[in-house]
Amino acid sequence: MRLKTIALTTSLIAIAGAAWCRSARAEDAPGGLGEDKRPTAALAACASGDVQKGIAILGELYAETRNPAFVFNQARCYQKNNQLEQARASFSEYLRIGVNEPAEDLQRAQGYVKEIDDSLARQRAAAPAPTPIVVAPAGNDGERKHTLRVASIVLAGVGVAAIAAGAVMSLKVKGINDDINGQFAGQDYVTDVPALQQKVSDGERYETWQWVGYGIGIAAMAGAATTFILSTRGSTPEQPAVAITPVLAPGGMGGVVGLRF
C-alpha cells in the first residue's frame, strides 16, 4: 500500500506540473492576455477588412510585450486581406526577430512566404504587357505634311492680302503727292499752311503703313514657300531648306533668299 501511495503522489505532481506549463504558454500567446480585449478586437478588425485598425492594435501589443507572435498575426492580417507585399514584409520581419519561436511556427511563416511569392508571380504573369508607344519618323508623317500644306496656303493668303494692303497705301501716298503738287506747286508762298501740314502728315502715315503691309506680305510669302517645300521634301538636315528674309527700306523693298543643302 505504501508503494502505491508514493506512485500515486508522483503521478499527481507530474500532472500538476504539466498543467502549469500549459498555463504559462497560454499566457505568452497573443490570445491569452487575461482580460485584455485587444487581441480579440484586432482579430475582428482583420476579419472585417479594417486592416489599418487591426495592424495598429497588433503593433501596440508587440511594442508592449515584444512577442513576435503579434508580428506573425500582422502578416496574416495583411495576407487575408490580399495585401501581399505588406504580408511578405511582415513575415520576413517575424522570421528575423522570431529566432526563438517554436519550430512549427517558423515553418508556417516560411510556407506562407512561399504562397505569397507564388501568388505575386501569377499576378505579374497575368498582368497585360504595357502598350509600346510608336512615334512615326518625322519624314514619313503624312499628318505633318498635311499640316504644313495647310499652313502654306494660309500664309500665302495672308501674304497676298498684306501686299495688296501695301499697294493700296502706295496709291494713297501717290494721290497725296499729286494733291500737294497740284495745289501748292505753283504758289510762291503757301497760304494754307495747316492744309499742307495735314496732307504731309497723312502722306507719311500712309507711307509707314505701306512698308508695314509689304513687310508682312513678304514674310508671309516666305513662310508659305518654306512650309510648302518642307511638306513635299521633309525637314531632315540632309535635305535642302529655304530661308527668305525680307529687306525693307524707305526707298524700296526686297528680300534675301538663302538655300541650305
C-alpha positions in Angstrom: 0.0 0.0 0.0 2.8 2.4 0.7 4.4 1.8 -2.6 1.1 2.5 -4.4 0.6 5.7 -2.4 4.0 7.0 -3.4 3.4 6.2 -7.1 0.0 8.0 -7.0 1.6 11.1 -5.4 4.3 11.2 -8.1 1.7 11.0 -10.8 -0.3 13.9 -9.4 2.8 16.1 -9.2 3.6 15.3 -12.8 0.1 16.2 -13.9 0.1 19.4 -12.0 3.5 20.4 -13.5 2.3 19.8 -17.0 -0.8 21.8 -16.4 1.3 24.7 -15.1 3.5 24.6 -18.2 0.5 24.7 -20.5 -1.0 27.6 -18.5 2.3 29.6 -18.7 2.5 29.0 -22.5 -1.1 30.1 -22.9 -0.3 33.4 -21.2 2.5 34.1 -23.6 0.3 33.5 -26.7 -1.4 36.6 -28.3 -4.9 35.5 -27.3 -4.2 34.8 -23.7 -3.5 38.2 -22.1 -6.0 37.8 -19.3 -8.7 40.5 -19.5 -7.1 42.4 -22.4 -9.6 42.5 -25.1 -7.3 44.0 -27.7 -6.3 40.7 -29.4 -9.9 39.9 -30.0 -10.5 43.4 -31.3 -7.5 43.0 -33.7 -8.9 39.7 -34.9 -12.3 41.2 -35.5 -10.9 44.2 -37.4 -8.8 42.0 -39.7 -11.7 39.6 -40.3 -14.0 42.5 -41.2 -11.4 44.1 -43.6 -10.4 47.0 -41.3 -6.7 46.2 -41.9 -5.4 49.6 -40.6 -7.2 49.1 -37.2 -6.1 45.5 -36.8 -2.5 46.2 -37.7 -2.4 49.2 -35.3 -3.7 47.1 -32.4 -1.2 44.3 -33.1 1.6 46.8 -33.3 0.7 48.3 -30.0 0.7 44.8 -28.4 4.1 44.0 -29.9 5.5 47.3 -28.6 4.3 46.4 -25.1 5.3 42.7 -25.0 8.0 42.2 -27.7 6.2 39.0 -28.5 7.0 38.1 -32.2 3.6 36.3 -32.4 2.0 39.7 -32.9 4.1 40.4 -35.9 3.1 37.0 -37.3 -0.5 38.0 -36.8 0.1 41.3 -38.6 1.4 39.3 -41.6 -1.7 37.1 -41.5 -3.9 40.1 -41.3 -2.3 41.5 -44.4 -2.4 38.2 -46.3 -6.1 37.5 -45.6 -6.9 41.0 -47.0 -4.9 40.4 -50.1 -2.2 42.9 -49.3 0.5 40.5 -50.3 3.5 42.8 -50.4 2.9 44.0 -46.9 2.2 40.5 -45.7 5.5 39.2 -47.1 7.4 42.1 -45.4 5.8 41.2 -42.1 6.5 37.5 -42.4 10.2 38.4 -43.2 10.3 40.6 -40.1 8.8 37.7 -38.0 11.4 35.3 -39.2 14.1 37.8 -38.4 13.1 38.5 -34.8 11.5 35.2 -34.0 14.6 33.0 -33.9 13.4 31.6 -30.5 9.9 30.9 -31.7 8.6 27.3 -32.0 9.9 25.5 -35.0 6.4 24.8 -36.3 5.5 28.5 -36.2 8.7 29.3 -38.2 7.8 26.7 -40.7 4.3 28.0 -41.1 5.7 31.5 -41.7 8.1 30.2 -44.4 5.2 28.3 -46.0 3.1 31.5 -46.1 6.0 33.4 -47.7 6.2 30.8 -50.4 2.5 31.0 -51.0 2.7 34.8 -51.3 5.7 34.6 -53.7 3.7 32.2 -55.9 0.6 34.5 -55.9 2.7 37.5 -56.8 4.4 35.6 -59.6 1.0 34.6 -61.0 -0.3 38.2 -60.8 2.7 39.5 -62.7 2.3 36.9 -65.4 -1.3 37.7 -65.8 -0.8 41.5 -65.9 -1.1 42.9 -69.5 2.1 44.0 -71.1 2.5 47.8 -71.5 1.5 49.1 -74.9 4.6 50.4 -76.7 4.4 54.0 -77.9 5.3 54.2 -81.5 6.5 57.5 -82.8 6.4 57.7 -86.6 9.5 59.3 -88.2 9.1 62.9 -89.0 9.9 62.5 -92.7 7.1 59.9 -93.1 4.4 61.6 -91.1 1.6 62.2 -93.5 -0.4 64.3 -91.0 2.6 66.6 -90.5 2.9 67.1 -94.2 -0.8 67.9 -94.5 -0.5 70.4 -91.7 2.4 72.1 -93.5 0.5 72.3 -96.7 -2.5 73.9 -94.9 -0.1 76.4 -93.2 1.5 77.2 -96.6 -1.9 78.0 -98.1 -2.9 80.2 -95.1 0.4 82.1 -95.1 0.1 82.6 -98.9 -3.3 84.2 -98.4 -2.0 86.4 -95.6 0.9 87.4 -97.8 -1.3 88.3 -100.7 -3.7 90.4 -98.5 -0.8 92.2 -96.8 0.9 93.1 -100.1 -2.4 94.2 -101.5 -2.9 96.5 -98.5 0.6 97.9 -99.0 -0.2 98.6 -102.6 -3.4 100.5 -101.5 -1.3 102.6 -99.2 1.2 103.2 -102.0 -1.7 104.6 -104.1 -2.8 106.8 -101.3 0.7 108.2 -100.9 0.9 108.9 -104.7 -2.5 110.5 -104.6 -1.4 112.8 -101.7 1.8 113.7 -103.5 -0.3 114.6 -106.6 -2.6 116.7 -104.5 0.2 118.6 -102.9 1.9 119.2 -106.3 -1.4 120.3 -107.9 -2.5 122.6 -105.0 0.7 124.1 -103.8 3.4 123.7 -106.5 2.5 126.9 -108.4 2.4 129.1 -105.3 5.3 131.4 -104.4 4.1 131.4 -100.8 1.9 128.8 -99.2 -1.2 130.4 -98.0 -2.8 127.4 -96.3 -0.1 126.0 -94.1 -2.4 123.9 -91.9 -3.8 122.1 -95.0 -0.3 121.4 -96.3 0.8 120.0 -93.0 -2.2 117.8 -92.8 -1.5 116.3 -96.2 2.1 115.8 -95.4 1.2 114.1 -92.2 -1.3 111.9 -94.0 1.2 111.0 -96.6 3.8 110.0 -94.0 1.3 107.8 -92.2 0.2 106.1 -95.4 3.8 105.5 -96.4 4.5 103.8 -93.0 1.6 101.5 -93.4 2.7 100.8 -97.0 6.0 99.4 -95.8 4.3 97.5 -92.9 2.0 95.8 -95.4 4.8 95.0 -97.8 6.9 93.6 -94.9 4.2 91.4 -93.6 3.4 90.2 -97.1 7.0 89.3 -97.9 7.4 87.5 -94.6 4.2 85.5 -95.0 5.0 84.6 -98.6 8.5 83.4 -97.4 6.8 81.3 -94.8 4.4 79.9 -97.3 7.2 78.9 -99.6 9.2 77.3 -96.8 6.3 75.3 -95.4 5.3 74.1 -98.9 8.9 72.9 -99.7 9.1 71.1 -96.3 5.7 69.5 -96.9 6.9 68.0 -100.2 10.5 67.1 -99.2 10.6 66.6 -95.5 12.7 68.5 -92.9 15.7 66.3 -92.3 19.0 68.2 -92.1 20.3 66.4 -95.2 17.6 67.9 -97.4 17.6 71.4 -98.7 15.8 74.2 -96.8 14.8 77.6 -97.9 15.0 80.8 -95.9 13.7 84.1 -97.3 14.4 87.3 -95.3 12.5 90.5 -96.2 14.5 93.7 -96.7 12.7 96.9 -96.3 13.9 100.5 -96.8 12.1 103.8 -97.2 13.1 103.8 -100.8 12.2 100.3 -101.8 11.7 96.7 -100.7 13.2 93.3 -101.5 14.3 90.0 -99.9 17.3 87.7 -99.4 16.9 84.1 -100.3 19.1 81.5 -98.6 19.4 77.9 -99.6 20.8 75.1 -97.3 21.9 71.9 -98.9 
